[in-house]
Amino acid sequence: MPEWLSNSFTSDINLSLQALIMRDLVALTLGMVVAAIYRLTCGRDGRQARSLMATLVLLTVLIAMISSVIGDNVARAFSLVGALSIVRFRTVVEDTRDTAFVIFAVGVGMAIGSGYLRIPLVCIPVAGLAAWLYRPVVDDRPSEDTLIVRTGLAVEDDAPLLAALAPFADSHRLTNVSTARQGASIERVYAVRLRPDADRARLVGAMNVVEGVQTVELRN
């Protein structure tokens, strides 16, 4: 490893500006590598995949920055944990592989921010190989869309919703149920595989006329 690069990953508490910039640049580069591995092995495309790729890169850089701030200061670490505990994430992660890649990016960022460059350099190829070996099997079936239906609290049975969905979808599965609008309504999230001739506008209209439905949203 070049001396100018190894000097940027020392455990010195008083890091120089050059070392901080170098760590951020390395975090950006390796974050892009993590995102590229995700893109090559996730087996799907679309807005959500591209959004997660950007999140992985940004997360790697941010975690590296936070790790540099903490350093060896335990009190500072607990302070940051308390500050970050107020953040609540409500986004539904439909694929467990996405969660694994988020942890992947966090681990890479922590290693870089803590000054351990060799760890991600060794682990990224190994994790990439594991992701490639167990990548999803690509088939010719249409990709799944996300259907979000918000109903009143009185709608406890989703049978009418599924009956309205049946003419438009080959398959469906419920991925998440939660309350919305401060507990005033129920939000159901379905992963649906639409038929080739399905009209999206008609599907939304058919779901919207079901009694108790407040809003319907169909995402790619």
Contacts in CASP RR format, 6 or more apart in sequence:
PFRMAT RR
TARGET T0000
AUTHOR 0000-0000-0000
METHOD contacts of the structure
MODEL  1
MPEWLSNSFTSDINLSLQALIMRDLVALTLGMVVAAIYRLTCGRDGRQAR
SLMATLVLLTVLIAMISSVIGDNVARAFSLVGALSIVRFRTVVEDTRDTA
FVIFAVGVGMAIGSGYLRIPLVCIPVAGLAAWLYRPVVDDRPSEDTLIVR
TGLAVEDDAPLLAALAPFADSHRLTNVSTARQGASIERVYAVRLRPDADR
ARLVGAMNVVEGVQTVELRN
1 117 0 8 1.000
5 22 0 8 1.000
5 117 0 8 1.000
6 117 0 8 1.000
7 19 0 8 1.000
8 18 0 8 1.000
8 19 0 8 1.000
8 22 0 8 1.000
8 23 0 8 1.000
8 26 0 8 1.000
9 19 0 8 1.000
9 23 0 8 1.000
9 112 0 8 1.000
9 115 0 8 1.000
9 116 0 8 1.000
9 117 0 8 1.000
10 19 0 8 1.000
10 115 0 8 1.000
11 72 0 8 1.000
11 115 0 8 1.000
12 19 0 8 1.000
13 71 0 8 1.000
13 72 0 8 1.000
15 23 0 8 1.000
15 68 0 8 1.000
20 68 0 8 1.000
23 64 0 8 1.000
23 68 0 8 1.000
23 112 0 8 1.000
23 113 0 8 1.000
23 115 0 8 1.000
24 61 0 8 1.000
24 64 0 8 1.000
24 65 0 8 1.000
26 64 0 8 1.000
26 112 0 8 1.000
26 117 0 8 1.000
27 60 0 8 1.000
27 61 0 8 1.000
27 63 0 8 1.000
27 64 0 8 1.000
27 65 0 8 1.000
27 108 0 8 1.000
27 109 0 8 1.000
27 112 0 8 1.000
27 113 0 8 1.000
28 57 0 8 1.000
28 60 0 8 1.000
28 61 0 8 1.000
30 60 0 8 1.000
30 108 0 8 1.000
30 109 0 8 1.000
30 112 0 8 1.000
30 120 0 8 1.000
30 124 0 8 1.000
31 56 0 8 1.000
31 57 0 8 1.000
31 60 0 8 1.000
31 61 0 8 1.000
31 105 0 8 1.000
31 108 0 8 1.000
31 109 0 8 1.000
32 57 0 8 1.000
33 124 0 8 1.000
34 56 0 8 1.000
34 57 0 8 1.000
34 60 0 8 1.000
34 101 0 8 1.000
34 104 0 8 1.000
34 105 0 8 1.000
34 108 0 8 1.000
34 124 0 8 1.000
35 53 0 8 1.000
35 54 0 8 1.000
35 56 0 8 1.000
35 57 0 8 1.000
37 101 0 8 1.000
37 124 0 8 1.000
37 127 0 8 1.000
37 128 0 8 1.000
37 131 0 8 1.000
37 132 0 8 1.000
38 49 0 8 1.000
38 52 0 8 1.000
38 53 0 8 1.000
38 56 0 8 1.000
38 101 0 8 1.000
38 131 0 8 1.000
39 49 0 8 1.000
39 53 0 8 1.000
40 132 0 8 1.000
40 135 0 8 1.000
41 128 0 8 1.000
41 131 0 8 1.000
41 132 0 8 1.000
41 135 0 8 1.000
42 49 0 8 1.000
42 95 0 8 1.000
42 97 0 8 1.000
42 135 0 8 1.000
42 136 0 8 1.000
43 135 0 8 1.000
43 136 0 8 1.000
43 138 0 8 1.000
44 136 0 8 1.000
44 143 0 8 1.000
45 143 0 8 1.000
46 143 0 8 1.000
46 220 0 8 1.000
47 219 0 8 1.000
47 220 0 8 1.000
48 146 0 8 1.000
48 219 0 8 1.000
48 220 0 8 1.000
52 98 0 8 1.000
52 101 0 8 1.000
55 102 0 8 1.000
55 105 0 8 1.000
56 101 0 8 1.000
56 102 0 8 1.000
56 104 0 8 1.000
56 105 0 8 1.000
57 105 0 8 1.000
59 102 0 8 1.000
59 105 0 8 1.000
59 106 0 8 1.000
59 109 0 8 1.000
60 105 0 8 1.000
60 106 0 8 1.000
60 108 0 8 1.000
60 109 0 8 1.000
60 112 0 8 1.000
61 109 0 8 1.000
63 105 0 8 1.000
63 106 0 8 1.000
63 107 0 8 1.000
63 108 0 8 1.000
63 109 0 8 1.000
63 110 0 8 1.000
63 113 0 8 1.000
64 109 0 8 1.000
64 110 0 8 1.000
64 112 0 8 1.000
64 113 0 8 1.000
65 113 0 8 1.000
66 80 0 8 1.000
67 109 0 8 1.000
67 110 0 8 1.000
67 112 0 8 1.000
67 113 0 8 1.000
67 114 0 8 1.000
68 113 0 8 1.000
68 114 0 8 1.000
69 76 0 8 1.000
69 80 0 8 1.000
70 76 0 8 1.000
70 77 0 8 1.000
70 80 0 8 1.000
71 77 0 8 1.000
71 114 0 8 1.000
90 178 0 8 1.000
92 175 0 8 1.000
92 176 0 8 1.000
92 189 0 8 1.000
93 99 0 8 1.000
93 102 0 8 1.000
94 146 0 8 1.000
94 175 0 8 1.000
94 191 0 8 1.000
97 131 0 8 1.000
97 136 0 8 1.000
101 131 0 8 1.000
104 127 0 8 1.000
107 120 0 8 1.000
108 120 0 8 1.000
108 123 0 8 1.000
108 124 0 8 1.000
109 120 0 8 1.000
111 117 0 8 1.000
111 119 0 8 1.000
111 120 0 8 1.000
111 123 0 8 1.000
112 120 0 8 1.000
141 193 0 8 1.000
142 170 0 8 1.000
142 193 0 8 1.000
142 194 0 8 1.000
142 196 0 8 1.000
143 193 0 8 1.000
143 220 0 8 1.000
144 191 0 8 1.000
144 192 0 8 1.000
144 193 0 8 1.000
145 191 0 8 1.000
145 192 0 8 1.000
145 193 0 8 1.000
145 194 0 8 1.000
145 218 0 8 1.000
145 219 0 8 1.000
145 220 0 8 1.000
146 189 0 8 1.000
146 190 0 8 1.000
146 191 0 8 1.000
146 192 0 8 1.000
146 218 0 8 1.000
146 219 0 8 1.000
146 220 0 8 1.000
147 165 0 8 1.000
147 172 0 8 1.000
147 189 0 8 1.000
147 190 0 8 1.000
147 191 0 8 1.000
147 192 0 8 1.000
147 207 0 8 1.000
147 216 0 8 1.000
147 217 0 8 1.000
147 218 0 8 1.000
147 219 0 8 1.000
148 187 0 8 1.000
148 188 0 8 1.000
148 189 0 8 1.000
148 190 0 8 1.000
148 215 0 8 1.000
148 216 0 8 1.000
148 217 0 8 1.000
148 218 0 8 1.000
148 219 0 8 1.000
149 161 0 8 1.000
149 187 0 8 1.000
149 188 0 8 1.000
149 190 0 8 1.000
149 207 0 8 1.000
149 213 0 8 1.000
149 215 0 8 1.000
149 216 0 8 1.000
149 217 0 8 1.000
150 180 0 8 1.000
150 181 0 8 1.000
150 185 0 8 1.000
150 186 0 8 1.000
150 187 0 8 1.000
150 188 0 8 1.000
150 213 0 8 1.000
150 214 0 8 1.000
150 215 0 8 1.000
150 216 0 8 1.000
151 161 0 8 1.000
151 185 0 8 1.000
151 186 0 8 1.000
151 188 0 8 1.000
151 212 0 8 1.000
151 213 0 8 1.000
151 214 0 8 1.000
152 184 0 8 1.000
152 185 0 8 1.000
152 186 0 8 1.000
152 212 0 8 1.000
152 214 0 8 1.000
153 183 0 8 1.000
153 184 0 8 1.000
153 185 0 8 1.000
153 186 0 8 1.000
154 212 0 8 1.000
155 186 0 8 1.000
155 211 0 8 1.000
155 212 0 8 1.000
155 213 0 8 1.000
158 174 0 8 1.000
158 188 0 8 1.000
160 210 0 8 1.000
160 211 0 8 1.000
161 188 0 8 1.000
161 207 0 8 1.000
161 210 0 8 1.000
161 213 0 8 1.000
162 172 0 8 1.000
164 206 0 8 1.000
164 207 0 8 1.000
164 209 0 8 1.000
164 210 0 8 1.000
165 172 0 8 1.000
165 190 0 8 1.000
165 192 0 8 1.000
165 203 0 8 1.000
165 206 0 8 1.000
165 207 0 8 1.000
167 206 0 8 1.000
168 192 0 8 1.000
168 194 0 8 1.000
168 195 0 8 1.000
168 198 0 8 1.000
168 199 0 8 1.000
168 202 0 8 1.000
168 203 0 8 1.000
168 206 0 8 1.000
169 192 0 8 1.000
169 193 0 8 1.000
169 194 0 8 1.000
169 195 0 8 1.000
169 198 0 8 1.000
169 203 0 8 1.000
170 193 0 8 1.000
170 194 0 8 1.000
170 195 0 8 1.000
171 192 0 8 1.000
171 193 0 8 1.000
172 190 0 8 1.000
172 191 0 8 1.000
172 192 0 8 1.000
172 193 0 8 1.000
173 190 0 8 1.000
173 191 0 8 1.000
174 188 0 8 1.000
174 189 0 8 1.000
174 190 0 8 1.000
175 189 0 8 1.000
175 190 0 8 1.000
175 191 0 8 1.000
176 187 0 8 1.000
176 188 0 8 1.000
176 189 0 8 1.000
177 186 0 8 1.000
177 187 0 8 1.000
177 188 0 8 1.000
177 189 0 8 1.000
178 186 0 8 1.000
178 187 0 8 1.000
179 185 0 8 1.000
179 186 0 8 1.000
179 187 0 8 1.000
180 186 0 8 1.000
180 187 0 8 1.000
185 214 0 8 1.000
194 200 0 8 1.000
194 203 0 8 1.000
200 218 0 8 1.000
203 218 0 8 1.000
204 216 0 8 1.000
204 217 0 8 1.000
204 218 0 8 1.000
205 216 0 8 1.000
207 213 0 8 1.000
207 216 0 8 1.000
208 215 0 8 1.000
208 216 0 8 1.000
END
